[in-house]
Amino acid sequence: MGRQVVKQPDGNFAIWSSIVDDFIIEDATKDDIKSFWVGEKVMETIAMLDKTFADIEKTGTDTWGQTYEEFLETRNAVHSGDICEDCDVTENPGCNHCVGA
């Protein structure tokens, strides 16, 4: 179950699907294959994020069962004294507030 990129005799590329036992793309360039694969991953990521947002709207928490406020408490406990009060993030060397510039 899966997909395999194969090189055609003419130098172009194809994608073989073992799910349908057929080529799902033929006569493609390397860029065509990349674009197809990236597009597939984008759609998978969008679907995963849509489910995450729906779960949050339904339950009021993230997929770990915690709210923003609970994560904030954890961050403050772990990084107490390390939080930049001006930008409300853990101190980092790239922050103008944190480096005192």
Distance bins in CASP14 RR format, pairs under 12 A and 6 or more apart:
PFRMAT RR
TARGET T0000
AUTHOR 0000-0000-0000
RMODE 2
METHOD distances of the structure
MODEL  1
1 17 0 0 0 0 1 0 0 0 0 0 0
1 18 1 0 1 0 0 0 0 0 0 0 0
1 19 1 0 1 0 0 0 0 0 0 0 0
1 20 0 0 0 0 0 1 0 0 0 0 0
1 21 0 0 0 0 0 1 0 0 0 0 0
2 15 0 0 0 0 1 0 0 0 0 0 0
2 16 0 0 0 0 1 0 0 0 0 0 0
2 17 1 0 0 1 0 0 0 0 0 0 0
2 18 1 0 1 0 0 0 0 0 0 0 0
2 19 1 0 0 1 0 0 0 0 0 0 0
2 20 0 0 0 0 0 1 0 0 0 0 0
2 21 0 0 0 0 0 1 0 0 0 0 0
2 24 0 0 0 0 0 1 0 0 0 0 0
2 40 0 0 0 0 0 1 0 0 0 0 0
3 13 0 0 0 0 0 1 0 0 0 0 0
3 14 0 0 0 0 0 1 0 0 0 0 0
3 15 1 0 1 0 0 0 0 0 0 0 0
3 16 1 0 0 1 0 0 0 0 0 0 0
3 17 1 0 1 0 0 0 0 0 0 0 0
3 18 1 0 0 1 0 0 0 0 0 0 0
3 19 0 0 0 0 1 0 0 0 0 0 0
3 20 0 0 0 0 0 1 0 0 0 0 0
3 21 0 0 0 0 0 1 0 0 0 0 0
3 22 0 0 0 0 0 1 0 0 0 0 0
3 23 0 0 0 0 0 1 0 0 0 0 0
3 24 1 0 0 1 0 0 0 0 0 0 0
3 25 0 0 0 0 1 0 0 0 0 0 0
3 33 0 0 0 0 0 1 0 0 0 0 0
3 36 0 0 0 0 1 0 0 0 0 0 0
3 37 0 0 0 0 1 0 0 0 0 0 0
3 40 0 0 0 0 1 0 0 0 0 0 0
4 13 0 0 0 0 0 1 0 0 0 0 0
4 14 0 0 0 0 1 0 0 0 0 0 0
4 15 1 0 0 1 0 0 0 0 0 0 0
4 16 1 0 1 0 0 0 0 0 0 0 0
4 17 0 0 0 0 1 0 0 0 0 0 0
4 18 1 0 0 1 0 0 0 0 0 0 0
4 19 0 0 0 0 0 1 0 0 0 0 0
4 21 0 0 0 0 0 1 0 0 0 0 0
4 22 0 0 0 0 0 1 0 0 0 0 0
4 23 0 0 0 0 0 1 0 0 0 0 0
4 24 0 0 0 0 0 1 0 0 0 0 0
4 25 0 0 0 0 0 1 0 0 0 0 0
4 33 0 0 0 0 0 1 0 0 0 0 0
4 37 0 0 0 0 0 1 0 0 0 0 0
5 12 0 0 0 0 0 1 0 0 0 0 0
5 13 1 0 1 0 0 0 0 0 0 0 0
5 14 1 0 0 1 0 0 0 0 0 0 0
5 15 1 0 1 0 0 0 0 0 0 0 0
5 16 1 0 0 1 0 0 0 0 0 0 0
5 17 0 0 0 0 0 1 0 0 0 0 0
5 23 0 0 0 0 0 1 0 0 0 0 0
5 24 0 0 0 0 0 1 0 0 0 0 0
5 25 0 0 0 0 1 0 0 0 0 0 0
5 26 0 0 0 0 0 1 0 0 0 0 0
5 28 0 0 0 0 1 0 0 0 0 0 0
5 29 0 0 0 0 0 1 0 0 0 0 0
5 30 0 0 0 0 1 0 0 0 0 0 0
5 32 0 0 0 0 0 1 0 0 0 0 0
5 33 1 0 1 0 0 0 0 0 0 0 0
5 34 0 0 0 0 1 0 0 0 0 0 0
5 36 0 0 0 0 1 0 0 0 0 0 0
5 37 0 0 0 0 1 0 0 0 0 0 0
6 12 0 0 0 0 0 1 0 0 0 0 0
6 13 1 0 0 1 0 0 0 0 0 0 0
6 14 1 0 1 0 0 0 0 0 0 0 0
6 15 1 0 0 1 0 0 0 0 0 0 0
6 16 1 0 1 0 0 0 0 0 0 0 0
6 17 0 0 0 0 0 1 0 0 0 0 0
6 18 0 0 0 0 0 1 0 0 0 0 0
6 23 0 0 0 0 1 0 0 0 0 0 0
6 24 0 0 0 0 0 1 0 0 0 0 0
6 25 0 0 0 0 0 1 0 0 0 0 0
6 26 0 0 0 0 1 0 0 0 0 0 0
6 28 0 0 0 0 0 1 0 0 0 0 0
6 33 0 0 0 0 0 1 0 0 0 0 0
7 13 1 0 1 0 0 0 0 0 0 0 0
7 14 0 0 0 0 1 0 0 0 0 0 0
7 15 0 0 0 0 0 1 0 0 0 0 0
7 16 0 0 0 0 0 1 0 0 0 0 0
7 26 0 0 0 0 0 1 0 0 0 0 0
7 27 0 0 0 0 0 1 0 0 0 0 0
7 28 0 0 0 0 0 1 0 0 0 0 0
7 29 0 0 0 0 0 1 0 0 0 0 0
7 30 0 0 0 0 1 0 0 0 0 0 0
7 33 0 0 0 0 0 1 0 0 0 0 0
8 14 1 0 1 0 0 0 0 0 0 0 0
8 15 0 0 0 0 0 1 0 0 0 0 0
8 16 0 0 0 0 0 1 0 0 0 0 0
8 23 0 0 0 0 1 0 0 0 0 0 0
8 25 0 0 0 0 0 1 0 0 0 0 0
8 26 1 0 0 1 0 0 0 0 0 0 0
8 27 1 0 0 1 0 0 0 0 0 0 0
8 28 0 0 0 0 1 0 0 0 0 0 0
8 29 0 0 0 0 0 1 0 0 0 0 0
8 33 0 0 0 0 0 1 0 0 0 0 0
9 26 0 0 0 0 0 1 0 0 0 0 0
9 27 0 0 0 0 0 1 0 0 0 0 0
10 26 0 0 0 0 0 1 0 0 0 0 0
10 27 1 0 0 1 0 0 0 0 0 0 0
10 28 0 0 0 0 0 1 0 0 0 0 0
10 29 0 0 0 0 0 1 0 0 0 0 0
11 26 0 0 0 0 0 1 0 0 0 0 0
11 27 0 0 0 0 1 0 0 0 0 0 0
11 28 0 0 0 0 0 1 0 0 0 0 0
11 29 0 0 0 0 1 0 0 0 0 0 0
11 30 0 0 0 0 0 1 0 0 0 0 0
12 23 0 0 0 0 0 1 0 0 0 0 0
12 25 0 0 0 0 1 0 0 0 0 0 0
12 26 1 0 0 1 0 0 0 0 0 0 0
12 27 1 0 1 0 0 0 0 0 0 0 0
12 28 1 0 1 0 0 0 0 0 0 0 0
12 29 1 0 0 1 0 0 0 0 0 0 0
12 30 0 0 0 0 1 0 0 0 0 0 0
12 31 0 0 0 0 0 1 0 0 0 0 0
12 32 0 0 0 0 1 0 0 0 0 0 0
12 33 0 0 0 0 1 0 0 0 0 0 0
13 23 0 0 0 0 0 1 0 0 0 0 0
13 24 0 0 0 0 0 1 0 0 0 0 0
13 25 1 0 0 1 0 0 0 0 0 0 0
13 26 0 0 0 0 1 0 0 0 0 0 0
13 27 0 0 0 0 1 0 0 0 0 0 0
13 28 1 0 1 0 0 0 0 0 0 0 0
13 29 1 0 0 1 0 0 0 0 0 0 0
13 30 1 0 0 1 0 0 0 0 0 0 0
13 31 0 0 0 0 1 0 0 0 0 0 0
13 32 1 0 0 1 0 0 0 0 0 0 0
13 33 1 0 1 0 0 0 0 0 0 0 0
13 34 0 0 0 0 1 0 0 0 0 0 0
13 35 0 0 0 0 0 1 0 0 0 0 0
13 36 0 0 0 0 0 1 0 0 0 0 0
13 37 0 0 0 0 0 1 0 0 0 0 0
14 22 0 0 0 0 0 1 0 0 0 0 0
14 23 1 0 1 0 0 0 0 0 0 0 0
14 24 0 0 0 0 1 0 0 0 0 0 0
14 25 1 0 1 0 0 0 0 0 0 0 0
14 26 1 0 1 0 0 0 0 0 0 0 0
14 27 1 0 0 1 0 0 0 0 0 0 0
14 28 1 0 0 1 0 0 0 0 0 0 0
14 29 0 0 0 0 0 1 0 0 0 0 0
14 30 0 0 0 0 0 1 0 0 0 0 0
14 32 0 0 0 0 0 1 0 0 0 0 0
14 33 0 0 0 0 1 0 0 0 0 0 0
14 36 0 0 0 0 0 1 0 0 0 0 0
15 22 0 0 0 0 0 1 0 0 0 0 0
15 23 1 0 0 1 0 0 0 0 0 0 0
15 24 1 0 1 0 0 0 0 0 0 0 0
15 25 1 0 1 0 0 0 0 0 0 0 0
15 26 0 0 0 0 1 0 0 0 0 0 0
15 27 0 0 0 0 0 1 0 0 0 0 0
15 28 1 0 0 1 0 0 0 0 0 0 0
15 30 0 0 0 0 0 1 0 0 0 0 0
15 32 0 0 0 0 1 0 0 0 0 0 0
15 33 1 0 0 1 0 0 0 0 0 0 0
15 34 0 0 0 0 0 1 0 0 0 0 0
15 35 0 0 0 0 0 1 0 0 0 0 0
15 36 1 0 0 1 0 0 0 0 0 0 0
15 37 0 0 0 0 1 0 0 0 0 0 0
15 40 0 0 0 0 0 1 0 0 0 0 0
16 22 1 0 0 1 0 0 0 0 0 0 0
16 23 1 0 1 0 0 0 0 0 0 0 0
16 24 1 0 0 1 0 0 0 0 0 0 0
16 25 0 0 0 0 1 0 0 0 0 0 0
16 26 0 0 0 0 1 0 0 0 0 0 0
16 33 0 0 0 0 0 1 0 0 0 0 0
17 23 1 0 0 1 0 0 0 0 0 0 0
17 24 1 0 1 0 0 0 0 0 0 0 0
17 25 0 0 0 0 1 0 0 0 0 0 0
17 26 0 0 0 0 0 1 0 0 0 0 0
17 36 0 0 0 0 0 1 0 0 0 0 0
17 40 0 0 0 0 0 1 0 0 0 0 0
18 24 0 0 0 0 0 1 0 0 0 0 0
23 33 0 0 0 0 0 1 0 0 0 0 0
24 33 0 0 0 0 0 1 0 0 0 0 0
24 36 0 0 0 0 1 0 0 0 0 0 0
24 37 0 0 0 0 0 1 0 0 0 0 0
24 40 0 0 0 0 0 1 0 0 0 0 0
25 32 1 0 0 1 0 0 0 0 0 0 0
25 33 1 0 0 1 0 0 0 0 0 0 0
25 34 0 0 0 0 0 1 0 0 0 0 0
25 35 0 0 0 0 0 1 0 0 0 0 0
25 36 1 0 1 0 0 0 0 0 0 0 0
25 37 0 0 0 0 1 0 0 0 0 0 0
25 40 0 0 0 0 0 1 0 0 0 0 0
26 32 0 0 0 0 0 1 0 0 0 0 0
26 33 0 0 0 0 0 1 0 0 0 0 0
26 36 0 0 0 0 0 1 0 0 0 0 0
27 33 0 0 0 0 0 1 0 0 0 0 0
28 34 0 0 0 0 1 0 0 0 0 0 0
28 35 0 0 0 0 1 0 0 0 0 0 0
28 36 1 0 0 1 0 0 0 0 0 0 0
28 37 0 0 0 0 0 1 0 0 0 0 0
29 35 0 0 0 0 1 0 0 0 0 0 0
29 36 0 0 0 0 0 1 0 0 0 0 0
30 36 0 0 0 0 0 1 0 0 0 0 0
30 37 0 0 0 0 0 1 0 0 0 0 0
31 37 0 0 0 0 0 1 0 0 0 0 0
31 38 0 0 0 0 0 1 0 0 0 0 0
32 38 0 0 0 0 0 1 0 0 0 0 0
32 39 0 0 0 0 0 1 0 0 0 0 0
33 39 0 0 0 0 0 1 0 0 0 0 0
33 40 0 0 0 0 0 1 0 0 0 0 0
34 40 0 0 0 0 0 1 0 0 0 0 0
34 41 0 0 0 0 0 1 0 0 0 0 0
35 41 0 0 0 0 0 1 0 0 0 0 0
35 42 0 0 0 0 0 1 0 0 0 0 0
36 42 0 0 0 0 0 1 0 0 0 0 0
36 43 0 0 0 0 0 1 0 0 0 0 0
37 43 0 0 0 0 0 1 0 0 0 0 0
37 44 0 0 0 0 0 1 0 0 0 0 0
38 44 0 0 0 0 0 1 0 0 0 0 0
38 45 0 0 0 0 0 1 0 0 0 0 0
39 45 0 0 0 0 1 0 0 0 0 0 0
39 46 0 0 0 0 1 0 0 0 0 0 0
40 46 0 0 0 0 0 1 0 0 0 0 0
40 47 0 0 0 0 0 1 0 0 0 0 0
41 47 0 0 0 0 0 1 0 0 0 0 0
41 48 0 0 0 0 0 1 0 0 0 0 0
42 48 0 0 0 0 0 1 0 0 0 0 0
42 49 0 0 0 0 0 1 0 0 0 0 0
43 49 0 0 0 0 0 1 0 0 0 0 0
43 50 0 0 0 0 0 1 0 0 0 0 0
44 50 0 0 0 0 0 1 0 0 0 0 0
44 51 0 0 0 0 0 1 0 0 0 0 0
45 51 0 0 0 0 0 1 0 0 0 0 0
45 52 0 0 0 0 0 1 0 0 0 0 0
46 52 0 0 0 0 0 1 0 0 0 0 0
46 53 0 0 0 0 0 1 0 0 0 0 0
47 53 0 0 0 0 0 1 0 0 0 0 0
47 54 0 0 0 0 0 1 0 0 0 0 0
48 54 0 0 0 0 0 1 0 0 0 0 0
48 55 0 0 0 0 0 1 0 0 0 0 0
48 63 0 0 0 0 1 0 0 0 0 0 0
49 55 0 0 0 0 0 1 0 0 0 0 0
49 56 0 0 0 0 0 1 0 0 0 0 0
49 63 0 0 0 0 0 1 0 0 0 0 0
50 56 0 0 0 0 0 1 0 0 0 0 0
50 57 0 0 0 0 0 1 0 0 0 0 0
51 57 0 0 0 0 0 1 0 0 0 0 0
51 58 0 0 0 0 0 1 0 0 0 0 0
51 63 0 0 0 0 1 0 0 0 0 0 0
52 58 0 0 0 0 0 1 0 0 0 0 0
52 59 0 0 0 0 0 1 0 0 0 0 0
52 60 0 0 0 0 0 1 0 0 0 0 0
52 61 0 0 0 0 0 1 0 0 0 0 0
52 62 1 0 0 1 0 0 0 0 0 0 0
52 63 1 0 0 1 0 0 0 0 0 0 0
52 64 0 0 0 0 0 1 0 0 0 0 0
52 65 0 0 0 0 0 1 0 0 0 0 0
53 59 0 0 0 0 0 1 0 0 0 0 0
53 60 0 0 0 0 0 1 0 0 0 0 0
53 62 0 0 0 0 0 1 0 0 0 0 0
53 63 0 0 0 0 0 1 0 0 0 0 0
54 60 0 0 0 0 0 1 0 0 0 0 0
54 63 0 0 0 0 0 1 0 0 0 0 0
55 61 0 0 0 0 1 0 0 0 0 0 0
55 62 1 0 0 1 0 0 0 0 0 0 0
55 63 1 0 0 1 0 0 0 0 0 0 0
55 64 0 0 0 0 0 1 0 0 0 0 0
55 65 0 0 0 0 1 0 0 0 0 0 0
56 62 1 0 0 1 0 0 0 0 0 0 0
56 63 0 0 0 0 1 0 0 0 0 0 0
56 64 0 0 0 0 0 1 0 0 0 0 0
56 65 0 0 0 0 1 0 0 0 0 0 0
56 66 0 0 0 0 0 1 0 0 0 0 0
56 67 0 0 0 0 1 0 0 0 0 0 0
56 68 0 0 0 0 0 1 0 0 0 0 0
58 65 0 0 0 0 0 1 0 0 0 0 0
59 65 1 0 0 1 0 0 0 0 0 0 0
59 66 0 0 0 0 0 1 0 0 0 0 0
59 67 0 0 0 0 1 0 0 0 0 0 0
60 66 0 0 0 0 1 0 0 0 0 0 0
60 67 1 0 0 1 0 0 0 0 0 0 0
60 68 0 0 0 0 1 0 0 0 0 0 0
60 69 0 0 0 0 0 1 0 0 0 0 0
60 70 0 0 0 0 0 1 0 0 0 0 0
61 67 1 0 1 0 0 0 0 0 0 0 0
61 68 0 0 0 0 1 0 0 0 0 0 0
61 69 0 0 0 0 0 1 0 0 0 0 0
61 70 0 0 0 0 1 0 0 0 0 0 0
61 71 0 0 0 0 1 0 0 0 0 0 0
62 68 0 0 0 0 1 0 0 0 0 0 0
62 69 0 0 0 0 0 1 0 0 0 0 0
62 70 0 0 0 0 1 0 0 0 0 0 0
62 71 1 0 0 1 0 0 0 0 0 0 0
64 70 0 0 0 0 1 0 0 0 0 0 0
64 71 0 0 0 0 1 0 0 0 0 0 0
64 74 0 0 0 0 0 1 0 0 0 0 0
65 71 0 0 0 0 0 1 0 0 0 0 0
66 72 0 0 0 0 1 0 0 0 0 0 0
66 73 0 0 0 0 1 0 0 0 0 0 0
66 74 1 0 0 1 0 0 0 0 0 0 0
66 75 0 0 0 0 0 1 0 0 0 0 0
67 73 0 0 0 0 1 0 0 0 0 0 0
67 74 0 0 0 0 0 1 0 0 0 0 0
68 74 0 0 0 0 0 1 0 0 0 0 0
68 75 0 0 0 0 0 1 0 0 0 0 0
69 75 0 0 0 0 0 1 0 0 0 0 0
69 76 0 0 0 0 0 1 0 0 0 0 0
70 76 0 0 0 0 0 1 0 0 0 0 0
70 77 0 0 0 0 0 1 0 0 0 0 0
71 77 0 0 0 0 0 1 0 0 0 0 0
71 78 0 0 0 0 0 1 0 0 0 0 0
71 79 0 0 0 0 0 1 0 0 0 0 0
72 78 0 0 0 0 0 1 0 0 0 0 0
72 79 0 0 0 0 0 1 0 0 0 0 0
72 83 0 0 0 0 1 0 0 0 0 0 0
72 88 0 0 0 0 1 0 0 0 0 0 0
72 89 0 0 0 0 0 1 0 0 0 0 0
72 90 0 0 0 0 0 1 0 0 0 0 0
73 79 0 0 0 0 0 1 0 0 0 0 0
73 80 0 0 0 0 0 1 0 0 0 0 0
74 80 0 0 0 0 0 1 0 0 0 0 0
75 81 0 0 0 0 0 1 0 0 0 0 0
75 82 0 0 0 0 1 0 0 0 0 0 0
75 83 1 0 0 1 0 0 0 0 0 0 0
75 88 0 0 0 0 1 0 0 0 0 0 0
75 89 0 0 0 0 1 0 0 0 0 0 0
75 90 1 0 0 1 0 0 0 0 0 0 0
76 82 0 0 0 0 1 0 0 0 0 0 0
76 83 1 0 0 1 0 0 0 0 0 0 0
76 85 0 0 0 0 0 1 0 0 0 0 0
76 88 0 0 0 0 0 1 0 0 0 0 0
76 89 0 0 0 0 0 1 0 0 0 0 0
76 90 0 0 0 0 0 1 0 0 0 0 0
77 83 0 0 0 0 0 1 0 0 0 0 0
78 90 0 0 0 0 1 0 0 0 0 0 0
79 88 0 0 0 0 0 1 0 0 0 0 0
79 89 0 0 0 0 1 0 0 0 0 0 0
79 90 1 0 1 0 0 0 0 0 0 0 0
79 91 0 0 0 0 1 0 0 0 0 0 0
79 92 0 0 0 0 0 1 0 0 0 0 0
80 90 0 0 0 0 0 1 0 0 0 0 0
80 91 0 0 0 0 0 1 0 0 0 0 0
81 90 0 0 0 0 1 0 0 0 0 0 0
81 91 0 0 0 0 1 0 0 0 0 0 0
81 98 0 0 0 0 0 1 0 0 0 0 0
82 88 0 0 0 0 0 1 0 0 0 0 0
82 89 0 0 0 0 1 0 0 0 0 0 0
82 90 1 0 1 0 0 0 0 0 0 0 0
82 91 1 0 1 0 0 0 0 0 0 0 0
82 92 0 0 0 0 1 0 0 0 0 0 0
82 95 0 0 0 0 0 1 0 0 0 0 0
82 98 0 0 0 0 1 0 0 0 0 0 0
83 89 1 0 0 1 0 0 0 0 0 0 0
83 90 1 0 0 1 0 0 0 0 0 0 0
83 91 1 0 0 1 0 0 0 0 0 0 0
83 92 0 0 0 0 0 1 0 0 0 0 0
83 95 0 0 0 0 0 1 0 0 0 0 0
83 97 0 0 0 0 0 1 0 0 0 0 0
83 98 0 0 0 0 1 0 0 0 0 0 0
84 90 1 0 0 1 0 0 0 0 0 0 0
84 91 1 0 1 0 0 0 0 0 0 0 0
84 92 0 0 0 0 1 0 0 0 0 0 0
84 93 0 0 0 0 0 1 0 0 0 0 0
84 94 0 0 0 0 0 1 0 0 0 0 0
84 95 1 0 1 0 0 0 0 0 0 0 0
84 96 0 0 0 0 1 0 0 0 0 0 0
84 97 1 0 1 0 0 0 0 0 0 0 0
84 98 1 0 1 0 0 0 0 0 0 0 0
84 99 0 0 0 0 1 0 0 0 0 0 0
84 100 0 0 0 0 1 0 0 0 0 0 0
85 91 0 0 0 0 0 1 0 0 0 0 0
85 95 0 0 0 0 0 1 0 0 0 0 0
85 97 1 0 0 1 0 0 0 0 0 0 0
85 98 0 0 0 0 0 1 0 0 0 0 0
86 95 0 0 0 0 1 0 0 0 0 0 0
86 96 0 0 0 0 1 0 0 0 0 0 0
86 97 1 1 0 0 0 0 0 0 0 0 0
86 98 0 0 0 0 1 0 0 0 0 0 0
86 99 0 0 0 0 0 1 0 0 0 0 0
86 100 0 0 0 0 1 0 0 0 0 0 0
86 101 0 0 0 0 0 1 0 0 0 0 0
87 94 0 0 0 0 0 1 0 0 0 0 0
87 95 1 0 1 0 0 0 0 0 0 0 0
87 96 0 0 0 0 1 0 0 0 0 0 0
87 97 1 0 1 0 0 0 0 0 0 0 0
87 98 1 0 0 1 0 0 0 0 0 0 0
87 99 0 0 0 0 0 1 0 0 0 0 0
87 100 0 0 0 0 0 1 0 0 0 0 0
88 95 0 0 0 0 0 1 0 0 0 0 0
88 97 0 0 0 0 1 0 0 0 0 0 0
88 98 0 0 0 0 0 1 0 0 0 0 0
89 95 1 0 0 1 0 0 0 0 0 0 0
89 97 0 0 0 0 1 0 0 0 0 0 0
89 98 0 0 0 0 1 0 0 0 0 0 0
90 97 0 0 0 0 0 1 0 0 0 0 0
90 98 0 0 0 0 1 0 0 0 0 0 0
91 97 0 0 0 0 1 0 0 0 0 0 0
91 98 1 0 1 0 0 0 0 0 0 0 0
91 99 0 0 0 0 1 0 0 0 0 0 0
91 100 0 0 0 0 0 1 0 0 0 0 0
92 98 1 0 1 0 0 0 0 0 0 0 0
92 99 0 0 0 0 1 0 0 0 0 0 0
93 99 1 0 0 1 0 0 0 0 0 0 0
93 100 0 0 0 0 0 1 0 0 0 0 0
93 101 0 0 0 0 0 1 0 0 0 0 0
94 100 0 0 0 0 0 1 0 0 0 0 0
94 101 0 0 0 0 1 0 0 0 0 0 0
95 101 0 0 0 0 1 0 0 0 0 0 0
END
